[in-house]
């Protein structure tokens, strides 16, 4: 059962934001905010993108790309494992006939 939300303060590009968050998710939210801030700082440090809103959009695009790449790699690995297990099952069945 989740607890009622509480207000958590996070800082992104030096600006403080207050967000509602269940107590059990606070640690993960703070980690996510730190990761986002790190990405935003790196984009801003690159000097090619100006404005917090544009930096936030580019960070969101980069993080979404990372997520999709990781999911695709996990799907490929899962598919490979399932194919291997299927081959083992087929071989075991053939050996026992």
VEXMI-997128 format. One record per atom (N, C-alpha, C, O): residue number from 1; residue in three letters; atom name; y negated, x, z. Coordinates in steps of 0.02 Angstrom, whole numbers, plus 50000, padded with zeros to 5 digits. Atoms other than C-alpha are relative to their C-alpha. Last residue first. Layout:
{i->NUM; aa->ALA; at->CA; y->Y; x->X; z->Z}
...
This chain:
{i->97; aa->UNK; at->N; y->49961; x->50047; z->50041}
{i->97; aa->UNK; at->CA; y->52031; x->50642; z->48599}
{i->97; aa->UNK; at->C; y->50062; x->50033; z->49973}
{i->97; aa->UNK; at->O; y->50101; x->50001; z->49937}
{i->96; aa->UNK; at->N; y->49955; x->50040; z->49959}
{i->96; aa->UNK; at->CA; y->51958; x->50738; z->48745}
{i->96; aa->UNK; at->C; y->50041; x->49950; z->49960}
{i->96; aa->UNK; at->O; y->50079; x->49911; z->49989}
{i->95; aa->UNK; at->N; y->49951; x->49956; z->49967}
{i->95; aa->UNK; at->CA; y->51879; x->50876; z->48641}
{i->95; aa->UNK; at->C; y->50052; x->49960; z->50039}
{i->95; aa->UNK; at->O; y->50109; x->49983; z->50047}
{i->94; aa->UNK; at->N; y->49955; x->49975; z->50052}
{i->94; aa->UNK; at->CA; y->51792; x->50749; z->48529}
{i->94; aa->UNK; at->C; y->50055; x->50043; z->50030}
{i->94; aa->UNK; at->O; y->50112; x->50040; z->50008}
{i->93; aa->UNK; at->N; y->49959; x->50056; z->50022}
{i->93; aa->UNK; at->CA; y->51718; x->50659; z->48680}
{i->93; aa->UNK; at->C; y->50051; x->50023; z->49947}
{i->93; aa->UNK; at->O; y->50108; x->50001; z->49948}
{i->92; aa->UNK; at->N; y->49953; x->50015; z->49946}
{i->92; aa->UNK; at->CA; y->51658; x->50823; z->48753}
{i->92; aa->UNK; at->C; y->50046; x->49943; z->49981}
{i->92; aa->UNK; at->O; y->50106; x->49946; z->49994}
{i->91; aa->UNK; at->N; y->49949; x->49948; z->49998}
{i->91; aa->UNK; at->CA; y->51582; x->50874; z->48587}
{i->91; aa->UNK; at->C; y->50052; x->49987; z->50053}
{i->91; aa->UNK; at->O; y->50111; x->49997; z->50042}
{i->90; aa->UNK; at->N; y->49957; x->50006; z->50059}
{i->90; aa->UNK; at->CA; y->51492; x->50709; z->48567}
{i->90; aa->UNK; at->C; y->50056; x->50051; z->50000}
{i->90; aa->UNK; at->O; y->50113; x->50035; z->49984}
{i->89; aa->UNK; at->N; y->49959; x->50061; z->49990}
{i->89; aa->UNK; at->CA; y->51428; x->50717; z->48746}
{i->89; aa->UNK; at->C; y->50048; x->49992; z->49941}
{i->89; aa->UNK; at->O; y->50107; x->49979; z->49951}
{i->88; aa->UNK; at->N; y->49950; x->49984; z->49949}
{i->88; aa->UNK; at->CA; y->51368; x->50897; z->48722}
{i->88; aa->UNK; at->C; y->50047; x->49941; z->50012}
{i->88; aa->UNK; at->O; y->50107; x->49950; z->50020}
{i->87; aa->UNK; at->N; y->49951; x->49955; z->50030}
{i->87; aa->UNK; at->CA; y->51282; x->50850; z->48559}
{i->87; aa->UNK; at->C; y->50056; x->50018; z->50050}
{i->87; aa->UNK; at->O; y->50114; x->50020; z->50032}
{i->86; aa->UNK; at->N; y->49960; x->50041; z->50046}
{i->86; aa->UNK; at->CA; y->51196; x->50704; z->48643}
{i->86; aa->UNK; at->C; y->50054; x->50041; z->49967}
{i->86; aa->UNK; at->O; y->50111; x->50018; z->49959}
{i->85; aa->UNK; at->N; y->49953; x->50038; z->49959}
{i->85; aa->UNK; at->CA; y->51140; x->50818; z->48784}
{i->85; aa->UNK; at->C; y->50045; x->49955; z->49957}
{i->85; aa->UNK; at->O; y->50104; x->49948; z->49971}
{i->84; aa->UNK; at->N; y->49950; x->49954; z->49973}
{i->84; aa->UNK; at->CA; y->51064; x->50938; z->48658}
{i->84; aa->UNK; at->C; y->50052; x->49963; z->50041}
{i->84; aa->UNK; at->O; y->50112; x->49975; z->50034}
{i->83; aa->UNK; at->N; y->49957; x->49980; z->50055}
{i->83; aa->UNK; at->CA; y->50976; x->50798; z->48566}
{i->83; aa->UNK; at->C; y->50056; x->50046; z->50023}
{i->83; aa->UNK; at->O; y->50114; x->50039; z->50003}
{i->82; aa->UNK; at->N; y->49957; x->50058; z->50015}
{i->82; aa->UNK; at->CA; y->50910; x->50729; z->48730}
{i->82; aa->UNK; at->C; y->50048; x->50015; z->49942}
{i->82; aa->UNK; at->O; y->50106; x->49996; z->49944}
{i->81; aa->UNK; at->N; y->49950; x->50005; z->49946}
{i->81; aa->UNK; at->CA; y->50845; x->50901; z->48780}
{i->81; aa->UNK; at->C; y->50049; x->49943; z->49987}
{i->81; aa->UNK; at->O; y->50109; x->49951; z->49996}
{i->80; aa->UNK; at->N; y->49954; x->49944; z->50008}
{i->80; aa->UNK; at->CA; y->50758; x->50923; z->48612}
{i->80; aa->UNK; at->C; y->50056; x->49997; z->50052}
{i->80; aa->UNK; at->O; y->50114; x->50008; z->50036}
{i->79; aa->UNK; at->N; y->49959; x->50016; z->50059}
{i->79; aa->UNK; at->CA; y->50679; x->50751; z->48624}
{i->79; aa->UNK; at->C; y->50053; x->50054; z->49989}
{i->79; aa->UNK; at->O; y->50110; x->50039; z->49974}
{i->78; aa->UNK; at->N; y->49954; x->50053; z->49980}
{i->78; aa->UNK; at->CA; y->50618; x->50790; z->48799}
{i->78; aa->UNK; at->C; y->50047; x->49982; z->49944}
{i->78; aa->UNK; at->O; y->50106; x->49972; z->49954}
{i->77; aa->UNK; at->N; y->49950; x->49970; z->49955}
{i->77; aa->UNK; at->CA; y->50543; x->50955; z->48741}
{i->77; aa->UNK; at->C; y->50051; x->49948; z->50022}
{i->77; aa->UNK; at->O; y->50111; x->49963; z->50024}
{i->76; aa->UNK; at->N; y->49957; x->49958; z->50041}
{i->76; aa->UNK; at->CA; y->50457; x->50870; z->48594}
{i->76; aa->UNK; at->C; y->50054; x->50032; z->50043}
{i->76; aa->UNK; at->O; y->50112; x->50036; z->50021}
{i->75; aa->UNK; at->N; y->49957; x->50045; z->50040}
{i->75; aa->UNK; at->CA; y->50389; x->50733; z->48707}
{i->75; aa->UNK; at->C; y->50048; x->50041; z->49957}
{i->75; aa->UNK; at->O; y->50107; x->50023; z->49952}
{i->74; aa->UNK; at->N; y->49950; x->50029; z->49955}
{i->74; aa->UNK; at->CA; y->50326; x->50863; z->48832}
{i->74; aa->UNK; at->C; y->50047; x->49954; z->49962}
{i->74; aa->UNK; at->O; y->50108; x->49955; z->49974}
{i->73; aa->UNK; at->N; y->49953; x->49947; z->49984}
{i->73; aa->UNK; at->CA; y->50239; x->50960; z->48692}
{i->73; aa->UNK; at->C; y->50055; x->49974; z->50046}
{i->73; aa->UNK; at->O; y->50113; x->49991; z->50037}
{i->72; aa->UNK; at->N; y->49960; x->49988; z->50061}
{i->72; aa->UNK; at->CA; y->50158; x->50801; z->48627}
{i->72; aa->UNK; at->C; y->50052; x->50054; z->50014}
{i->72; aa->UNK; at->O; y->50109; x->50047; z->49992}
{i->71; aa->UNK; at->N; y->49953; x->50056; z->50007}
{i->71; aa->UNK; at->CA; y->50101; x->50755; z->48803}
{i->71; aa->UNK; at->C; y->50044; x->50010; z->49939}
{i->71; aa->UNK; at->O; y->50104; x->49996; z->49943}
{i->70; aa->UNK; at->N; y->49948; x->49994; z->49949}
{i->70; aa->UNK; at->CA; y->50026; x->50928; z->48828}
{i->70; aa->UNK; at->C; y->50051; x->49945; z->49995}
{i->70; aa->UNK; at->O; y->50111; x->49957; z->50003}
{i->69; aa->UNK; at->N; y->49958; x->49943; z->50018}
{i->69; aa->UNK; at->CA; y->49933; x->50920; z->48663}
{i->69; aa->UNK; at->C; y->50057; x->50009; z->50050}
{i->69; aa->UNK; at->O; y->50114; x->50021; z->50030}
{i->68; aa->UNK; at->N; y->49958; x->50020; z->50056}
{i->68; aa->UNK; at->CA; y->49869; x->50745; z->48703}
{i->68; aa->UNK; at->C; y->50046; x->50057; z->49978}
{i->68; aa->UNK; at->O; y->50104; x->50044; z->49962}
{i->67; aa->UNK; at->N; y->49951; x->50049; z->49977}
{i->67; aa->UNK; at->CA; y->49807; x->50801; z->48873}
{i->67; aa->UNK; at->C; y->50047; x->49980; z->49945}
{i->67; aa->UNK; at->O; y->50108; x->49978; z->49954}
{i->66; aa->UNK; at->N; y->49951; x->49965; z->49959}
{i->66; aa->UNK; at->CA; y->49722; x->50957; z->48805}
{i->66; aa->UNK; at->C; y->50056; x->49952; z->50022}
{i->66; aa->UNK; at->O; y->50115; x->49969; z->50018}
{i->65; aa->UNK; at->N; y->49959; x->49959; z->50046}
{i->65; aa->UNK; at->CA; y->49637; x->50854; z->48669}
{i->65; aa->UNK; at->C; y->50054; x->50037; z->50039}
{i->65; aa->UNK; at->O; y->50112; x->50039; z->50018}
{i->64; aa->UNK; at->N; y->49955; x->50047; z->50034}
{i->64; aa->UNK; at->CA; y->49578; x->50729; z->48800}
{i->64; aa->UNK; at->C; y->50045; x->50036; z->49951}
{i->64; aa->UNK; at->O; y->50105; x->50020; z->49946}
{i->63; aa->UNK; at->N; y->49948; x->50018; z->49952}
{i->63; aa->UNK; at->CA; y->49508; x->50872; z->48904}
{i->63; aa->UNK; at->C; y->50050; x->49951; z->49970}
{i->63; aa->UNK; at->O; y->50110; x->49956; z->49982}
{i->62; aa->UNK; at->N; y->49957; x->49942; z->49989}
{i->62; aa->UNK; at->CA; y->49413; x->50941; z->48755}
{i->62; aa->UNK; at->C; y->50058; x->49984; z->50048}
{i->62; aa->UNK; at->O; y->50115; x->50003; z->50035}
{i->61; aa->UNK; at->N; y->49960; x->49988; z->50061}
{i->61; aa->UNK; at->CA; y->49345; x->50771; z->48705}
{i->61; aa->UNK; at->C; y->50049; x->50058; z->50010}
{i->61; aa->UNK; at->O; y->50107; x->50054; z->49990}
{i->60; aa->UNK; at->N; y->49951; x->50054; z->50005}
{i->60; aa->UNK; at->CA; y->49291; x->50733; z->48884}
{i->60; aa->UNK; at->C; y->50044; x->50008; z->49938}
{i->60; aa->UNK; at->O; y->50105; x->49999; z->49942}
{i->59; aa->UNK; at->N; y->49948; x->49987; z->49950}
{i->59; aa->UNK; at->CA; y->49208; x->50903; z->48898}
{i->59; aa->UNK; at->C; y->50054; x->49947; z->49997}
{i->59; aa->UNK; at->O; y->50113; x->49963; z->50001}
{i->58; aa->UNK; at->N; y->49959; x->49945; z->50026}
{i->58; aa->UNK; at->CA; y->49116; x->50872; z->48734}
{i->58; aa->UNK; at->C; y->50056; x->50019; z->50050}
{i->58; aa->UNK; at->O; y->50112; x->50033; z->50029}
{i->57; aa->UNK; at->N; y->49960; x->50025; z->50056}
{i->57; aa->UNK; at->CA; y->49056; x->50703; z->48796}
{i->57; aa->UNK; at->C; y->50045; x->50054; z->49973}
{i->57; aa->UNK; at->O; y->50104; x->50042; z->49959}
{i->56; aa->UNK; at->N; y->49947; x->50043; z->49973}
{i->56; aa->UNK; at->CA; y->49000; x->50775; z->48963}
{i->56; aa->UNK; at->C; y->50045; x->49973; z->49945}
{i->56; aa->UNK; at->O; y->50106; x->49971; z->49954}
{i->55; aa->UNK; at->N; y->49951; x->49956; z->49967}
{i->55; aa->UNK; at->CA; y->48905; x->50916; z->48878}
{i->55; aa->UNK; at->C; y->50058; x->49959; z->50027}
{i->55; aa->UNK; at->O; y->50116; x->49978; z->50020}
{i->54; aa->UNK; at->N; y->49962; x->49969; z->50054}
{i->54; aa->UNK; at->CA; y->48820; x->50789; z->48764}
{i->54; aa->UNK; at->C; y->50053; x->50047; z->50028}
{i->54; aa->UNK; at->O; y->50109; x->50051; z->50002}
{i->53; aa->UNK; at->N; y->49958; x->50052; z->50031}
{i->53; aa->UNK; at->CA; y->48768; x->50685; z->48915}
{i->53; aa->UNK; at->C; y->50043; x->50030; z->49945}
{i->53; aa->UNK; at->O; y->50102; x->50014; z->49940}
{i->52; aa->UNK; at->N; y->49942; x->50016; z->49958}
{i->52; aa->UNK; at->CA; y->48709; x->50837; z->49012}
{i->52; aa->UNK; at->C; y->50046; x->49949; z->49968}
{i->52; aa->UNK; at->O; y->50107; x->49954; z->49973}
{i->51; aa->UNK; at->N; y->50003; x->50068; z->49974}
{i->51; aa->UNK; at->CA; y->48594; x->50896; z->48874}
{i->51; aa->UNK; at->C; y->50064; x->49982; z->50036}
{i->51; aa->UNK; at->O; y->50119; x->49992; z->50010}
{i->50; aa->UNK; at->N; y->50053; x->50010; z->49949}
{i->50; aa->UNK; at->CA; y->48607; x->51049; z->48765}
{i->50; aa->UNK; at->C; y->50000; x->49926; z->50020}
{i->50; aa->UNK; at->O; y->50009; x->49882; z->49978}
{i->49; aa->UNK; at->N; y->50009; x->50071; z->49987}
{i->49; aa->UNK; at->CA; y->48759; x->51108; z->48670}
{i->49; aa->UNK; at->C; y->49951; x->49992; z->50057}
{i->49; aa->UNK; at->O; y->49959; x->50021; z->50111}
{i->48; aa->UNK; at->N; y->50007; x->50035; z->50063}
{i->48; aa->UNK; at->CA; y->48767; x->51280; z->48589}
{i->48; aa->UNK; at->C; y->49986; x->49925; z->50009}
{i->48; aa->UNK; at->O; y->49961; x->49892; z->49964}
{i->47; aa->UNK; at->N; y->50068; x->50002; z->50025}
{i->47; aa->UNK; at->CA; y->48732; x->51381; z->48746}
{i->47; aa->UNK; at->C; y->49989; x->49961; z->49936}
{i->47; aa->UNK; at->O; y->49933; x->49956; z->49912}
{i->46; aa->UNK; at->N; y->49995; x->49981; z->50070}
{i->46; aa->UNK; at->CA; y->48912; x->51426; z->48780}
{i->46; aa->UNK; at->C; y->49934; x->49997; z->49964}
{i->46; aa->UNK; at->O; y->49924; x->50030; z->49913}
{i->45; aa->UNK; at->N; y->50009; x->49927; z->50004}
{i->45; aa->UNK; at->CA; y->48865; x->51418; z->48964}
{i->45; aa->UNK; at->C; y->50005; x->50025; z->49928}
{i->45; aa->UNK; at->O; y->49977; x->50077; z->49911}
{i->44; aa->UNK; at->N; y->50072; x->49986; z->49994}
{i->44; aa->UNK; at->CA; y->48845; x->51229; z->48946}
{i->44; aa->UNK; at->C; y->49986; x->50074; z->49993}
{i->44; aa->UNK; at->O; y->49937; x->50094; z->49962}
{i->43; aa->UNK; at->N; y->50032; x->50025; z->50060}
{i->43; aa->UNK; at->CA; y->49022; x->51213; z->48881}
{i->43; aa->UNK; at->C; y->49925; x->50015; z->50001}
{i->43; aa->UNK; at->O; y->49896; x->50037; z->49952}
{i->42; aa->UNK; at->N; y->49982; x->49955; z->50055}
{i->42; aa->UNK; at->CA; y->49090; x->51324; z->49019}
{i->42; aa->UNK; at->C; y->49966; x->49979; z->49935}
{i->42; aa->UNK; at->O; y->49942; x->50021; z->49897}
{i->41; aa->UNK; at->N; y->50037; x->49938; z->49990}
{i->41; aa->UNK; at->CA; y->48995; x->51227; z->49153}
{i->41; aa->UNK; at->C; y->50014; x->50049; z->49942}
{i->41; aa->UNK; at->O; y->49968; x->50082; z->49918}
{i->40; aa->UNK; at->N; y->50070; x->50013; z->50018}
{i->40; aa->UNK; at->CA; y->49062; x->51063; z->49084}
{i->40; aa->UNK; at->C; y->49958; x->50063; z->50006}
{i->40; aa->UNK; at->O; y->49915; x->50077; z->49964}
{i->39; aa->UNK; at->N; y->50004; x->50008; z->50072}
{i->39; aa->UNK; at->CA; y->49241; x->51127; z->49089}
{i->39; aa->UNK; at->C; y->49928; x->49991; z->49977}
{i->39; aa->UNK; at->O; y->49906; x->50020; z->49928}
{i->38; aa->UNK; at->N; y->49986; x->49934; z->50029}
{i->38; aa->UNK; at->CA; y->49220; x->51190; z->49268}
{i->38; aa->UNK; at->C; y->49995; x->49997; z->49924}
{i->38; aa->UNK; at->O; y->49965; x->50041; z->49893}
{i->37; aa->UNK; at->N; y->50061; x->49959; z->49991}
{i->37; aa->UNK; at->CA; y->49138; x->51026; z->49319}
{i->37; aa->UNK; at->C; y->50009; x->50069; z->49969}
{i->37; aa->UNK; at->O; y->49963; x->50095; z->49938}
{i->36; aa->UNK; at->N; y->50051; x->50024; z->50046}
{i->36; aa->UNK; at->CA; y->49283; x->50929; z->49244}
{i->36; aa->UNK; at->C; y->49937; x->50042; z->50005}
{i->36; aa->UNK; at->O; y->49908; x->50061; z->49954}
{i->35; aa->UNK; at->N; y->49977; x->49980; z->50067}
{i->35; aa->UNK; at->CA; y->49411; x->51034; z->49338}
{i->35; aa->UNK; at->C; y->49948; x->49980; z->49948}
{i->35; aa->UNK; at->O; y->49931; x->50020; z->49904}
{i->34; aa->UNK; at->N; y->50009; x->49927; z->50004}
{i->34; aa->UNK; at->CA; y->49314; x->51015; z->49501}
{i->34; aa->UNK; at->C; y->50020; x->50025; z->49931}
{i->34; aa->UNK; at->O; y->49986; x->50069; z->49903}
{i->33; aa->UNK; at->N; y->50072; x->49988; z->50006}
{i->33; aa->UNK; at->CA; y->49302; x->50827; z->49473}
{i->33; aa->UNK; at->C; y->49985; x->50075; z->49994}
{i->33; aa->UNK; at->O; y->49942; x->50095; z->49956}
{i->32; aa->UNK; at->N; y->50020; x->50021; z->50068}
{i->32; aa->UNK; at->CA; y->49489; x->50815; z->49440}
{i->32; aa->UNK; at->C; y->49925; x->50014; z->49989}
{i->32; aa->UNK; at->O; y->49906; x->50039; z->49936}
{i->31; aa->UNK; at->N; y->49974; x->49950; z->50047}
{i->31; aa->UNK; at->CA; y->49527; x->50915; z->49597}
{i->31; aa->UNK; at->C; y->49978; x->49985; z->49929}
{i->31; aa->UNK; at->O; y->49959; x->50030; z->49892}
{i->30; aa->UNK; at->N; y->50040; x->49939; z->49991}
{i->30; aa->UNK; at->CA; y->49411; x->50803; z->49699}
{i->30; aa->UNK; at->C; y->50023; x->50056; z->49955}
{i->30; aa->UNK; at->O; y->49983; x->50093; z->49928}
{i->29; aa->UNK; at->N; y->50065; x->50012; z->50030}
{i->29; aa->UNK; at->CA; y->49495; x->50649; z->49627}
{i->29; aa->UNK; at->C; y->49956; x->50062; z->50006}
{i->29; aa->UNK; at->O; y->49922; x->50080; z->49958}
{i->28; aa->UNK; at->N; y->49993; x->49995; z->50073}
{i->28; aa->UNK; at->CA; y->49666; x->50720; z->49668}
{i->28; aa->UNK; at->C; y->49934; x->49988; z->49964}
{i->28; aa->UNK; at->O; y->49919; x->50021; z->49914}
{i->27; aa->UNK; at->N; y->49987; x->49930; z->50017}
{i->27; aa->UNK; at->CA; y->49617; x->50750; z->49850}
{i->27; aa->UNK; at->C; y->50006; x->50010; z->49924}
{i->27; aa->UNK; at->O; y->49978; x->50057; z->49896}
{i->26; aa->UNK; at->N; y->50060; x->49957; z->49993}
{i->26; aa->UNK; at->CA; y->49537; x->50579; z->49867}
{i->26; aa->UNK; at->C; y->50013; x->50071; z->49978}
{i->26; aa->UNK; at->O; y->49972; x->50099; z->49941}
{i->25; aa->UNK; at->N; y->50014; x->49968; z->50064}
{i->25; aa->UNK; at->CA; y->49683; x->50479; z->49798}
{i->25; aa->UNK; at->C; y->49942; x->50049; z->50003}
{i->25; aa->UNK; at->O; y->49924; x->50080; z->49953}
{i->24; aa->UNK; at->N; y->49942; x->49961; z->50021}
{i->24; aa->UNK; at->CA; y->49760; x->50429; z->49965}
{i->24; aa->UNK; at->C; y->49989; x->50035; z->49933}
{i->24; aa->UNK; at->O; y->50029; x->50079; z->49915}
{i->23; aa->UNK; at->N; y->49992; x->49939; z->49960}
{i->23; aa->UNK; at->CA; y->49588; x->50379; z->50032}
{i->23; aa->UNK; at->C; y->50058; x->50043; z->49976}
{i->23; aa->UNK; at->O; y->50053; x->50104; z->49976}
{i->22; aa->UNK; at->N; y->49955; x->50011; z->49943}
{i->22; aa->UNK; at->CA; y->49560; x->50255; z->49891}
{i->22; aa->UNK; at->C; y->50012; x->50066; z->50036}
{i->22; aa->UNK; at->O; y->50015; x->50119; z->50004}
{i->21; aa->UNK; at->N; y->49934; x->49971; z->50008}
{i->21; aa->UNK; at->CA; y->49408; x->50306; z->49786}
{i->21; aa->UNK; at->C; y->50044; x->49982; z->50060}
{i->21; aa->UNK; at->O; y->50021; x->49986; z->50117}
{i->20; aa->UNK; at->N; y->49953; x->50033; z->49954}
{i->20; aa->UNK; at->CA; y->49234; x->50239; z->49756}
{i->20; aa->UNK; at->C; y->50070; x->50026; z->49985}
{i->20; aa->UNK; at->O; y->50089; x->50036; z->49927}
{i->19; aa->UNK; at->N; y->49951; x->50044; z->50032}
{i->19; aa->UNK; at->CA; y->49120; x->50363; z->49670}
{i->19; aa->UNK; at->C; y->50045; x->49970; z->50053}
{i->19; aa->UNK; at->O; y->50058; x->50001; z->50105}
{i->18; aa->UNK; at->N; y->49960; x->50032; z->49948}
{i->18; aa->UNK; at->CA; y->48960; x->50450; z->49725}
{i->18; aa->UNK; at->C; y->50045; x->49950; z->49964}
{i->18; aa->UNK; at->O; y->50022; x->49907; z->49928}
{i->17; aa->UNK; at->N; y->49980; x->50069; z->50018}
{i->17; aa->UNK; at->CA; y->48886; x->50572; z->49600}
{i->17; aa->UNK; at->C; y->50043; x->49973; z->50057}
{i->17; aa->UNK; at->O; y->50084; x->50010; z->50086}
{i->16; aa->UNK; at->N; y->49953; x->50034; z->49956}
{i->16; aa->UNK; at->CA; y->48791; x->50732; z->49641}
{i->16; aa->UNK; at->C; y->50012; x->49928; z->49976}
{i->16; aa->UNK; at->O; y->49965; x->49892; z->49959}
{i->15; aa->UNK; at->N; y->50023; x->50067; z->49983}
{i->15; aa->UNK; at->CA; y->48710; x->50834; z->49503}
{i->15; aa->UNK; at->C; y->50053; x->49964; z->50040}
{i->15; aa->UNK; at->O; y->50112; x->49965; z->50021}
{i->14; aa->UNK; at->N; y->50052; x->49998; z->49949}
{i->14; aa->UNK; at->CA; y->48736; x->51022; z->49494}
{i->14; aa->UNK; at->C; y->49972; x->49932; z->50021}
{i->14; aa->UNK; at->O; y->49928; x->49929; z->50064}
{i->13; aa->UNK; at->N; y->50060; x->49965; z->50026}
{i->13; aa->UNK; at->CA; y->48830; x->51015; z->49331}
{i->13; aa->UNK; at->C; y->49942; x->49997; z->50048}
{i->13; aa->UNK; at->O; y->49885; x->49989; z->50028}
{i->12; aa->UNK; at->N; y->49988; x->49980; z->50070}
{i->12; aa->UNK; at->CA; y->48951; x->50890; z->49408}
{i->12; aa->UNK; at->C; y->49935; x->50029; z->49972}
{i->12; aa->UNK; at->O; y->49884; x->49995; z->49972}
{i->11; aa->UNK; at->N; y->50057; x->49967; z->50033}
{i->11; aa->UNK; at->CA; y->48955; x->50867; z->49597}
{i->11; aa->UNK; at->C; y->50022; x->50024; z->49931}
{i->11; aa->UNK; at->O; y->50071; x->50060; z->49924}
{i->10; aa->UNK; at->N; y->49979; x->49945; z->50043}
{i->10; aa->UNK; at->CA; y->49071; x->50743; z->49683}
{i->10; aa->UNK; at->C; y->49938; x->50028; z->49965}
{i->10; aa->UNK; at->O; y->49889; x->49993; z->49955}
{i->9; aa->UNK; at->N; y->50053; x->49966; z->50036}
{i->9; aa->UNK; at->CA; y->49036; x->50628; z->49831}
{i->9; aa->UNK; at->C; y->50030; x->50058; z->49959}
{i->9; aa->UNK; at->O; y->50067; x->50099; z->49986}
{i->8; aa->UNK; at->N; y->49989; x->49928; z->50002}
{i->8; aa->UNK; at->CA; y->49171; x->50508; z->49888}
{i->8; aa->UNK; at->C; y->49944; x->50031; z->49957}
{i->8; aa->UNK; at->O; y->49926; x->50004; z->49905}
{i->7; aa->UNK; at->N; y->50045; x->49963; z->50044}
{i->7; aa->UNK; at->CA; y->49139; x->50329; z->49940}
{i->7; aa->UNK; at->C; y->50010; x->50075; z->50007}
{i->7; aa->UNK; at->O; y->50009; x->50102; z->50062}
{i->6; aa->UNK; at->N; y->50055; x->49970; z->49963}
{i->6; aa->UNK; at->CA; y->49287; x->50240; z->50015}
{i->6; aa->UNK; at->C; y->49958; x->50039; z->49950}
{i->6; aa->UNK; at->O; y->49981; x->50056; z->49896}
{i->5; aa->UNK; at->N; y->50036; x->49942; z->50027}
{i->5; aa->UNK; at->CA; y->49408; x->50121; z->49934}
{i->5; aa->UNK; at->C; y->49946; x->50025; z->50047}
{i->5; aa->UNK; at->O; y->49916; x->49987; z->50085}
{i->4; aa->UNK; at->N; y->50062; x->50022; z->50033}
{i->4; aa->UNK; at->CA; y->49519; x->50009; z->50040}
{i->4; aa->UNK; at->C; y->49961; x->50062; z->49977}
{i->4; aa->UNK; at->O; y->49964; x->50115; z->50008}
{i->3; aa->UNK; at->N; y->50053; x->50017; z->49952}
{i->3; aa->UNK; at->CA; y->49690; x->50079; z->50074}
{i->3; aa->UNK; at->C; y->49938; x->49979; z->49962}
{i->3; aa->UNK; at->O; y->49933; x->49987; z->49901}
{i->2; aa->UNK; at->N; y->50059; x->49958; z->50003}
{i->2; aa->UNK; at->CA; y->49833; x->50073; z->49952}
{i->2; aa->UNK; at->C; y->49947; x->49976; z->50049}
{i->2; aa->UNK; at->O; y->49942; x->49916; z->50064}
{i->1; aa->UNK; at->N; y->50059; x->50042; z->50000}
{i->1; aa->UNK; at->CA; y->50000; x->50000; z->50000}
{i->1; aa->UNK; at->C; y->49938; x->50044; z->50000}
{i->1; aa->UNK; at->O; y->49933; x->50091; z->50041}
